Amino acid sequence: MKSEFLLAITQLSAEKNLPKETVITAVESALVSAYRKEDSFAPNQNIAVKINRNTGRVEVWAEKTVVEKVDDSRSQMTLAEAKKFKSDAKLEELLMVEATPQNAGRIAAQTAKQVILQRLHEAEHSAIFEEYAGKSGDIVSAIIQRIEARQVMLDLGRAQAVLPPQEQIPTERYRIGQRLKVYMVEVAKTAKGPKVIVSRSHPELLKRLFELEIPEVTNGTVEIKSVAREAGFRSKVAVTTKQPGIDPVGCCVGLRGIRIQNIVSELNGEKIDVVAWNADPANFIANALSPAQIVAVELHRNEGVATVIVPDKQQSLAIGKEGQNARLAAKLTNWKIDIKPASIWEAEREAAKPAEEEEAAAEAALDEKAETEAVAVAAGKAEIAAVEVEEGETPAEEVVEEVETAQPVKFEAPATPQKREVRFAEEILGGPAREDAKAKKKKKGTPTKEREGEGPRLRKGRRQEIEIEDEETY
């Protein structure tokens, strides 16, 4: 009988894929709940059940209080009885003694069955959670179990996974029994057991597929730097290597594309572009926009914008269908990308040249003006410092300070000077000198032209007085 009990526990452990010790612990907890319903124990009495791992014997231990006079034999015992279990027992001491009932009732047995099943379910859910919690972020293989209105239920073996609508690939069609590789997004513990959420559209799924199919990525020779994906349509993967002499793109593509073709088949025909990663953002952006040819890349680092110049005929190729190529390149590089055709770019550069020249000329004029003003100020300071200061006047140093701090003065042109009458000393004193001056004043030049035999010709309209003096004989 006892061996059959251990055999049943072993079989139950194998069915539930649980450790034997876990099953025995669950059965012990269930028996405690069952024996509490027996009349052999007082309400709220502390009870413990132990199962012998070798013989399978069930032992029930109950807590009793040592008293002088026993009122309730289920929870009390005398000092003499207590000393059989413990030689130094004392009054009012609590002892755990074996009190295994002879036969468990039918209700207790039914309760034990239900509790055992419940404990086993809890133990199973806990084991599943611990197993899959460590696999979060990994790729697993699953089989479609059933398809509901908006979500797909997958069988992972020991657990059931959920593929929600937002994690599905829009172009895929699922059928019951189909095997898929899925990416484990989250493992959560709920009242109904662990809930595993998986994805088919996550970018990390593509990265894990590369690790499965390409040995160089698995051993770390080729490193995947970034992934940009639009599930079901197109993806871009940037790869690099630290080992010289290895082509990272060629390793991922494989001979005649055999390696990348396996990944494309797993994703049901999704297009995958493998580009070379570069530490220089300009080169990396040019690689990310492949297969389009790039003329130049201008980076505006403060704004995080890259202006990409492409030939006019390849503008649509660089942008892609509905902007898909440019959008994926922006996600891959973490730069905002502005694509311009070469003709427009050249026109903008030509239009910007006159403005740049004018700006440069204006700056040069301002610099020349500033230099001239500085020279003038220096010359003024030197001139003021060279002036000799007379007694009682402001010293030269103070004059320099006043010149530097004084406000500019507005000078006005002086008025037209008036004619000043000149008087000679002889006029003031009187005498011969005054008469000589008058005689000289009356003689005003000589006639401009004289005719033969005629005297001096007078100018028309003017009157001139000529005084004839007696000739003096010398």
KAHU-V485813 format. One record per pair of residues at least 24 apart in sequence whose C-alpha atoms are under 10 Angstrom apart, sorted by the first residue. I is the first residue (numbers start at 1). GAP is how many residues later the second one is. D is the distance in Angstrom with one decimal. If there is no record, write none. Layout:
I:GAP:D
I:GAP:D
This chain:
1:54:9.9
1:55:8.8
1:56:9.4
2:50:9.7
2:52:9.5
2:53:6.3
2:54:5.1
2:55:6.2
2:56:8.9
3:51:8.9
3:52:6.7
3:53:6.4
3:54:9.0
4:52:8.5
5:50:9.1
5:51:6.3
5:52:8.6
5:53:9.7
6:45:9.5
6:46:9.4
6:47:8.0
6:48:8.5
6:49:7.8
6:50:5.6
6:51:9.1
7:49:9.2
9:47:9.6
12:108:9.2
13:107:9.3
16:104:8.1
16:105:8.7
16:107:9.4
16:108:6.9
16:142:9.4
17:107:7.9
17:110:9.1
17:111:9.8
17:141:8.9
18:102:8.8
18:105:7.8
18:106:6.8
18:109:7.6
18:110:9.7
19:104:9.7
19:105:9.8
19:108:9.5
21:32:9.1
22:97:9.6
22:98:8.4
22:101:7.1
22:102:9.3
22:105:9.8
23:93:8.8
23:96:8.4
23:97:6.7
23:100:8.0
23:101:9.6
24:26:9.2
24:27:7.4
24:28:9.6
24:29:8.6
24:32:9.9
24:92:9.7
24:96:9.7
25:24:9.6
25:25:8.8
25:26:8.8
25:91:9.8
25:94:8.9
25:95:9.5
25:98:9.7
26:89:8.4
26:90:6.2
26:91:8.7
26:92:8.7
26:93:5.3
26:94:6.2
26:95:9.6
26:96:9.0
26:97:7.7
27:24:8.8
27:85:8.1
27:86:8.9
27:88:8.1
27:89:5.5
27:90:8.8
27:91:10.0
27:92:7.6
27:93:8.3
28:30:8.7
28:31:9.7
28:32:9.7
28:84:9.4
28:87:10.0
28:88:8.5
28:91:9.8
29:83:9.0
29:86:8.0
29:87:7.8
29:90:7.8
30:79:9.9
30:81:7.9
30:82:5.3
30:83:7.6
30:84:8.0
30:85:4.9
30:86:5.1
30:87:8.7
30:88:8.6
30:89:7.2
30:90:9.7
31:27:9.3
31:29:9.0
31:77:8.4
31:78:8.5
31:80:8.4
31:81:5.5
31:82:8.7
31:84:8.0
31:85:7.9
32:28:8.3
32:29:9.8
32:76:9.9
32:80:8.3
32:83:9.6
33:75:8.3
33:78:7.5
33:79:6.9
33:82:7.6
33:83:9.8
34:70:8.5
34:71:9.1
34:72:10.0
34:73:8.1
34:74:4.6
34:75:6.6
34:76:8.1
34:77:5.5
34:78:5.0
34:79:8.7
34:80:9.5
34:81:8.1
34:82:9.9
35:25:8.6
35:65:9.3
35:66:8.6
35:69:7.5
35:70:8.9
35:72:9.8
35:73:6.3
35:74:8.7
35:76:9.1
35:77:8.4
36:72:8.3
37:67:9.6
37:68:8.9
37:70:8.0
37:71:6.2
37:72:10.0
37:74:8.9
38:63:8.7
38:65:9.8
38:66:7.5
38:67:7.3
38:69:8.9
38:70:7.0
39:35:8.9
39:62:9.7
39:66:9.7
40:33:9.4
40:34:6.5
40:35:9.6
40:59:8.4
40:60:8.9
40:61:6.9
40:62:9.8
40:64:9.9
41:32:9.2
41:33:5.5
41:34:7.3
41:58:8.8
41:60:9.4
42:30:8.6
42:31:9.2
42:32:5.9
42:33:6.4
43:31:9.7
43:32:9.4
45:29:8.9
45:30:7.2
46:29:9.3
46:50:8.8
47:49:8.6
47:50:9.7
47:51:9.7
47:52:9.3
48:48:8.9
48:49:9.9
48:50:9.3
48:51:9.9
49:49:9.5
49:51:9.0
58:42:8.0
59:39:6.9
59:40:7.8
59:41:5.8
59:42:9.1
60:36:9.8
60:37:8.5
60:38:5.7
60:39:5.6
60:40:4.6
60:41:7.8
61:34:9.7
61:35:6.0
61:36:5.3
61:37:4.2
61:38:5.4
61:39:6.9
62:33:8.2
62:34:5.4
62:35:5.6
62:36:6.2
62:37:6.0
62:38:8.6
63:31:6.5
63:32:5.5
63:33:4.4
63:34:6.4
63:35:8.7
63:36:9.2
64:28:9.5
64:29:8.3
64:30:5.6
64:31:5.4
64:32:6.4
64:33:7.2
65:25:9.8
65:26:7.9
65:27:5.8
65:28:5.7
65:29:4.7
65:30:6.5
65:31:9.0
66:24:6.9
66:25:5.0
66:26:5.0
66:27:5.4
66:28:6.5
66:29:7.6
67:24:5.5
67:25:5.9
67:26:8.2
67:27:9.8
68:24:8.9
74:25:8.9
121:71:9.6
121:72:8.6
122:69:9.6
122:70:9.3
122:71:7.8
124:34:9.5
124:69:8.7
124:70:9.9
125:33:9.7
125:34:8.9
125:64:8.5
125:65:9.4
125:66:9.6
125:67:8.5
125:68:5.3
125:69:6.2
125:70:9.8
126:63:8.5
126:67:7.9
126:68:7.8
127:31:9.9
127:67:9.5
128:30:7.1
128:31:6.9
128:61:9.9
128:65:8.6
128:66:7.1
128:67:9.9
129:30:8.9
129:58:7.3
129:59:7.8
129:60:6.9
129:64:8.1
129:65:5.6
129:66:8.4
129:67:8.9
130:57:9.5
130:59:9.9
130:64:9.3
131:27:9.6
131:28:9.9
132:24:10.0
132:26:9.7
132:27:8.7
132:52:8.9
132:54:9.3
132:55:6.8
132:56:9.6
132:62:8.9
132:63:9.8
132:64:8.0
133:51:9.6
133:53:8.0
133:54:5.7
133:55:8.1
133:56:9.5
133:61:9.3
133:63:8.9
134:53:9.0
135:48:9.7
135:49:7.3
135:50:9.4
135:51:9.2
135:52:8.7
136:47:8.3
136:48:5.3
136:49:6.1
136:50:6.0
136:51:6.7
136:60:9.1
136:61:9.5
136:62:9.4
137:46:6.6
137:47:5.3
137:48:6.0
137:49:7.9
137:50:9.9
137:61:9.5
137:67:8.0
137:68:8.9
137:71:9.2
138:44:8.5
138:45:5.9
138:46:5.8
138:47:8.3
138:60:9.9
138:66:8.8
138:67:8.3
138:70:7.4
139:42:6.6
139:43:5.6
139:44:4.5
139:45:6.2
139:46:9.5
139:59:9.1
139:60:9.5
139:61:10.0
139:65:9.0
139:66:6.9
139:67:9.8
139:68:9.8
139:69:6.6
139:70:8.1
139:73:9.4
140:40:8.4
140:41:5.7
140:42:5.6
140:43:6.5
140:44:7.3
140:58:9.1
140:65:10.0
140:68:10.0
141:38:7.0
141:39:5.8
141:40:4.5
141:41:6.3
141:42:8.9
142:35:9.5
142:36:8.4
142:37:5.7
142:38:5.4
142:39:6.3
142:40:7.1
142:56:9.8
143:32:9.7
143:33:7.8
143:34:5.8
143:35:5.6
143:36:4.5
143:37:6.3
143:38:8.8
143:39:10.0
144:30:7.9
144:31:7.0
144:32:5.1
144:33:5.1
144:34:5.5
144:35:6.5
144:36:7.7
145:30:8.9
145:31:5.8
145:32:6.4
145:33:8.5
145:34:9.8
146:28:9.7
146:29:8.2
146:30:5.9
146:31:8.4
147:27:8.0
147:28:7.6
147:29:7.1
152:24:9.4
153:44:9.8
153:45:9.9
154:24:9.5
154:25:9.1
154:26:9.1
154:28:9.7
154:42:9.6
154:43:9.8
154:44:9.0
155:24:9.6
156:40:9.4
159:34:9.3
159:35:7.9
159:36:8.4
159:37:7.8
160:33:9.9
160:34:8.6
160:35:7.5
160:36:6.9
160:37:9.2
161:26:9.3
161:33:9.2
161:34:6.8
161:35:4.7
161:36:5.7
161:37:6.6
161:38:9.9
162:33:7.7
162:34:6.2
162:35:5.0
162:36:6.2
162:37:8.7
163:33:8.9
163:34:6.2
163:35:5.4
163:36:6.1
163:37:8.0
164:33:7.6
164:34:7.8
164:35:7.7
164:36:9.7
165:34:9.3
166:33:8.4
166:34:9.4
166:35:8.2
166:36:9.9
167:30:9.1
167:31:7.4
167:32:4.7
167:33:5.8
167:34:5.4
167:35:7.1
167:64:9.5
168:30:9.2
168:31:6.5
168:32:5.4
168:33:5.8
168:34:9.0
168:63:8.5
168:64:9.4
169:30:8.8
169:31:6.2
169:32:5.6
169:33:9.4
169:61:9.2
169:62:5.8
169:63:5.7
169:64:9.2
169:98:8.9
169:99:9.7
170:30:10.0
170:31:8.9
170:61:7.5
170:62:6.5
170:63:9.2
171:60:8.5
171:61:5.7
171:62:8.2
171:96:10.0
171:97:8.5
171:98:9.7
171:99:9.4
172:28:9.7
172:59:9.9
172:60:7.5
172:95:8.8
172:96:7.4
173:95:9.9
180:86:8.2
180:87:9.5
181:24:8.6
181:28:8.9
181:85:7.9
181:86:9.2
182:26:9.9
182:27:9.9
183:25:8.3
183:26:9.8
200:31:8.1
200:32:9.5
200:67:8.6
201:28:8.2
201:29:7.9
201:30:5.2
201:31:7.9
201:66:9.4
202:26:10.0
202:27:8.1
202:28:9.2
202:29:7.7
203:24:6.4
203:25:6.8
203:26:5.8
203:27:8.5
203:28:8.1
203:32:8.7
203:33:10.0
203:34:9.8
204:24:9.7
204:25:9.5
205:62:9.8
206:25:9.7
206:29:8.7
206:30:9.9
206:31:8.8
206:57:8.0
206:58:9.7
206:60:9.9
206:61:8.7
206:66:9.5
207:30:8.4
209:51:9.8
209:53:9.2
209:54:6.5
209:55:9.8
209:57:8.7
209:58:9.7
210:27:9.8
210:42:7.7
210:49:8.8
210:50:8.3
210:52:9.7
210:53:7.4
211:41:9.9
212:51:9.3
213:39:8.8
213:45:10.0
213:46:6.5
213:47:8.2
213:48:10.0
213:49:7.6
213:50:7.5
214:37:7.5
214:38:6.4
214:39:9.0
214:40:8.6
214:45:6.9
214:46:8.7
214:49:9.9
215:36:8.8
215:37:9.2
216:25:9.5
216:30:10.0
216:32:8.6
216:35:7.1
216:36:8.2
217:24:9.5
217:31:9.2
217:34:8.7
217:35:8.2
221:25:8.7
221:27:8.6
221:30:9.8
222:24:8.6
222:25:8.8
222:26:5.9
222:27:9.0
222:29:8.0
222:30:8.5
223:25:8.2
223:54:9.6
224:24:9.4
224:50:9.9
224:52:9.7
224:53:8.7
225:51:9.5
225:52:7.1
225:53:9.8
225:107:9.1
225:108:9.9
226:51:8.7
226:105:8.9
226:106:6.1
226:107:8.0
226:108:9.8
227:47:9.6
227:101:9.1
227:102:9.9
227:104:8.1
227:105:6.0
227:106:9.4
228:44:9.9
228:45:9.8
228:99:9.1
228:100:5.8
228:101:7.6
228:102:8.7
228:103:5.8
228:104:5.2
228:105:9.0
229:41:9.8
229:42:9.8
229:43:8.8
229:98:9.9
229:99:7.0
229:102:8.5
229:103:8.8
230:40:9.0
230:41:9.7
230:94:8.7
230:97:9.7
230:98:7.9
231:36:8.6
231:39:7.4
231:40:9.5
232:35:7.2
232:36:7.5
232:37:7.5
232:38:5.1
232:39:8.1
233:34:9.7
233:35:9.7
233:36:8.1
233:37:5.2
233:38:6.2
233:39:8.8
233:91:9.3
234:35:9.2
234:36:5.6
234:37:4.6
234:38:5.8
234:39:7.8
234:90:8.2
234:91:8.6
234:94:8.5
235:35:7.5
235:36:6.2
235:37:4.8
235:38:6.2
235:39:8.6
235:89:9.7
235:90:9.2
235:93:7.3
235:94:9.6
235:97:9.6
236:35:8.6
236:36:5.8
236:37:4.7
236:38:5.9
236:39:7.2
236:52:7.8
236:53:9.7
236:54:9.9
236:89:9.1
236:92:6.8
236:93:7.6
236:95:9.2
236:96:7.2
237:35:7.4
237:36:6.2
237:37:4.9
237:38:6.2
237:39:8.5
237:40:8.9
237:51:8.8
237:91:9.8
237:92:9.8
237:95:7.7
238:35:8.6
238:36:6.1
238:37:5.0
238:38:5.6
238:39:5.2
238:40:8.9
238:46:8.9
238:49:9.1
238:50:7.9
238:94:7.5
238:95:9.0
239:35:7.2
239:36:6.4
239:37:5.4
239:38:5.4
239:39:9.0
240:35:8.8
240:36:6.1
240:37:5.5
240:38:7.8
240:39:10.0
241:35:9.3
241:36:9.0
247:29:9.0
248:26:9.1
248:27:8.8
248:28:7.2
248:29:9.3
249:24:9.6
249:25:6.1
249:26:6.5
249:27:6.4
249:28:9.6
250:24:9.0
250:25:10.0
250:26:9.9
277:55:9.9
277:56:9.3
281:25:9.0
281:52:7.7
281:53:9.7
281:54:8.7
282:24:8.0
282:25:9.6
282:26:9.0
282:51:9.9
284:45:9.4
284:48:9.4
284:49:7.2
285:41:9.9
285:44:7.0
285:45:8.2
285:47:8.7
285:48:6.5
285:49:9.5
285:50:8.2
285:52:8.5
286:24:9.9
286:43:9.1
287:42:8.9
287:46:10.0
288:30:9.8
288:37:8.6
288:38:8.6
288:40:8.2
288:41:5.2
288:42:8.3
288:43:9.8
288:44:7.3
288:45:7.6
289:28:9.0
289:29:6.1
289:30:8.3
289:31:9.3
289:36:6.6
289:37:6.6
289:38:9.6
289:39:8.5
289:40:5.9
289:41:9.0
289:43:9.9
289:48:9.8
290:27:8.8
290:28:7.3
290:35:8.3
290:36:9.7
290:39:8.9
291:26:7.6
291:27:7.5
291:29:10.0
291:34:9.3
292:24:9.0
292:25:5.9
292:26:5.1
292:27:8.8
292:28:9.4
292:33:9.5
293:24:9.0
293:25:7.9
294:24:8.7
294:45:9.8
294:47:10.0
294:48:9.7
295:46:9.3
295:47:7.6
296:46:9.0
297:40:9.7
297:41:9.7
297:42:9.3
298:39:10.0
298:40:9.7
299:36:9.3
299:37:9.9
299:38:9.5
300:35:9.8
300:36:9.8
301:34:9.3
303:32:9.4
303:33:8.8
304:30:8.5
304:31:5.8
304:32:6.3
304:33:8.9
305:25:9.8
305:29:9.6
305:30:5.9
305:31:4.6
305:32:5.9
305:33:7.2
306:24:9.5
306:29:6.6
306:30:6.0
306:31:5.0
306:32:6.1
306:33:8.4
307:28:10.0
307:29:8.5
307:30:6.0
307:31:4.7
307:32:5.9
307:33:7.1
307:38:9.9
308:29:6.9
308:30:6.0
308:31:4.8
308:32:6.1
308:33:8.4
308:34:9.3
308:37:9.7
309:29:8.6
309:30:6.0
309:31:5.0
309:32:5.6
309:33:5.6
309:34:9.2
309:35:9.2
309:36:7.2
309:37:9.8
310:29:7.2
310:30:6.4
310:31:5.1
310:32:5.7
310:33:9.2
310:35:9.4
311:29:8.6
311:30:5.6
311:31:5.3
311:32:7.9
312:28:8.4
312:29:4.9
312:30:6.0
312:31:6.9
312:32:8.9
313:28:8.3
313:29:9.5
314:27:8.2
314:28:10.0
315:24:7.4
315:25:7.4
315:26:6.2
315:27:9.2
316:25:9.7
377:26:9.6
377:27:8.6
380:24:9.6
439:27:10.0
439:28:8.7
442:24:7.8
442:25:8.7
443:24:8.8
